[in-house]
Amino acid sequence: MSSSLSITDNHASPADKSVLQIWGRSPLQGHVRISGAKNAALVVMAGALLCPEDCRLRNVPDLADVARMAEILSALGVKLERHGDMMDINAADIGHSQAPYDLVSQLRASFFAIGPILARLGVASIPLPGGCAIGARPVEIHVRGLQAMGADVQIEHGMVNACVSGPSRRLRGAKIYLDYPSVGATETLMMAATLAEGETILENAAQEPEVADLANFCRSMGASIHGAGTGTIVISGVRSLHSTDYSIIPDRIEAGTFLVAGAITRSEISLSPVVPEHLTPVISKLRDIGATIVSDEPGMLRIIPELHQKATDIKTLPYPGFPTDMQAQFMSLLTLCEGDSTITETVFENRLRHVAELNRMGADIRVNGNLAIVRGVPLLSGAPVVGTDLRASAALVIAGLGAEGKTTIQGLQHLDRGYEKLEVKLQQLGARLQRVPAEADAEADAEKPSAPPAGEPAQSALN
């Protein structure tokens, strides 16, 4: 296998130096293809560190976060090669137990590497992770779990250093209760346990579909894992894992984002592939506001929105509750629903930063701690706004699609972390938007009012 790594850059301008211009209130129509799940792909890539043989991953999304994770694995000595949505990984010769700080500090998911590296080598050194500034997301649950499995773990100078003593340098199975059903901790400990001596039981484990996808990937390599997707996961350690060819699940958050885009523009669109069961809470809330969601065939959903949509209340919770990763997008939709909605964010303490930007567009949102009260307004108005994190940026795209006039969004480096070709997919549905260099946008505003890329935005769908 070649050691070369090819990750495509789909954008002509660097994300942090370009803006997205959206001319809203255009009806959407057609079908959109949903990419592989970002949060599944990142952890499955880390899981490939467990295997000394070739692993082929399919349905891997082309995202900035995926490219960054590939760089981290490459720096550890992993050989990677990408062709379209397929990625070949060979971790036979992991040359370093320490991941580079400058890469790990930009991507929280890179911390997942500590479990498989420790399981393979008996020693690992990983910098404390970075990512979106949406909350503390401490690693204590990961650390306590690894310690329960016999690892000596020390956190010093921003590094998490772990090692396993004894002749075999293998982790030992343990019964571990997670104080909180953390997705990251569940995945880290599940990967570590696949090569441990004996049986590991994870109680109060995260139940997200991405956890089950990681377990399925590990099982495809010969791991013994039962109960993934429930609150109790049982892992019986094996000596080694073997080669596999595995396809990542569809991205439920991307699918939910497009469903909300259909709702806010009052447009009927369809999407596939999806796993409808992964979207149960999102579908339920869309039905609450008046939309009809149908499945014409397996793996496909179609949204048929009502012209007049009503308010609803949302409380984010660990899966199978309403996903925190859909909170911001739904807030944009609720700004144009009739009545008052409440949104309670219980997962992350700093995930309402998009409120100020939505209010700049004419929304009526008040915040009290982790509670947002959204009073529906007749109209949003396009404005210059800034995306502060991945899902906040998606929420501003949603708002721009439903707003009168032109919305200009900065902070696209966040958007590119989690949505593959978002503007291209929206353009194919009929949205009027384009990505341009920030300087070009500023010059256009200084000279004259900007016009949509082609023709005049249609108004009929929203009037």
Buried (B, 14 or more C-beta within 10 A) or exposed (E): EEEEBEBEEBBEBEBEEBBBBBBBBBBBEEEBEBBBBBBBBBBBBBBBBBBBBBBBBEBBBBBBBBBBBBBBBBBBBBBBBBEEBBBBBBBEEBEBBBBBBEBBBBBBBBBBBBBBBBBBBBBBBBBBBBBBEBBEBEBEBBBBBBBBBBBEBEEEEEBBBBBBEEEEBBBBBBEBEBEEBBBBBBBBBBBBBBBBBBBBBBEBBBBBBBBBBBBBBBBBBBBBBEBBBEEEBBBBBBEEBBBBEBBBBBBBBBBBBBBBBBBBBBBBBBBBBBBBEBBBBBBEBBEBBBBEBEBEEEEBBBBBBEEEBBBBBBBBBBBBBBBBBBBBBBBBBBBBBBEEBBBBBBBBEBBBBBBBBBBBBBBEBEBEEBEBBBBBBEBBBBBBBBBBBBBBBBBBBBBBBBBBBBBBBBBBBBBBBBBBBBBEBBBBBBBBBBBBBBEBBBEBEEEEEBEBEEEEBEEEBBE
